[in-house]
C-alpha cells in the first residue's frame, strides 16, 4: 500500500467511489460508516440499471478533499465531475457532522499560524 492509499485508509472521513463511466452518476460509500440496514437497502435499490462501478477512494486530508482513482479516467471532464461531486458530498457531510467541521477549522488555524514571508 502506497503513502496516499495509507492516508485514505487512516482518514476519519473516507469513501469508496462508485461511478458511471463518464462520471455523470456517482455514489460515495463511507469506508468507516455506521450505515443502518435500511440505509444499505435504500442504496441497493438506487443502484439498479445505473452502470456504477468502483473507481477509487475519496477522503479528507487536513481539511482538503482528495480522490485516488484505481485507474485514471479517460478524460479530464470525468475527473472534474467526480471531484465536484465529492466536494458537494463533503459539504453535505460538514453540515451534518461536527467532526468534519472541526477538521476544517483546524486546517484554517494551521494556515493562519504560518509565518508571513513579507514580515521578514
Buried (B, 14 or more C-beta within 10 A) or exposed (E): EEEEEEBBEEBEBBBBBBBBEBBEBBBBBEBEBEEEEEEEEEEEEEEEEEEBEEBBBBBBBEBEBBBBBEEEBEEEEBBEBBBEBBEEBBEEBBEEBEEBBEBBEEBEEEEEEEEEEEEE
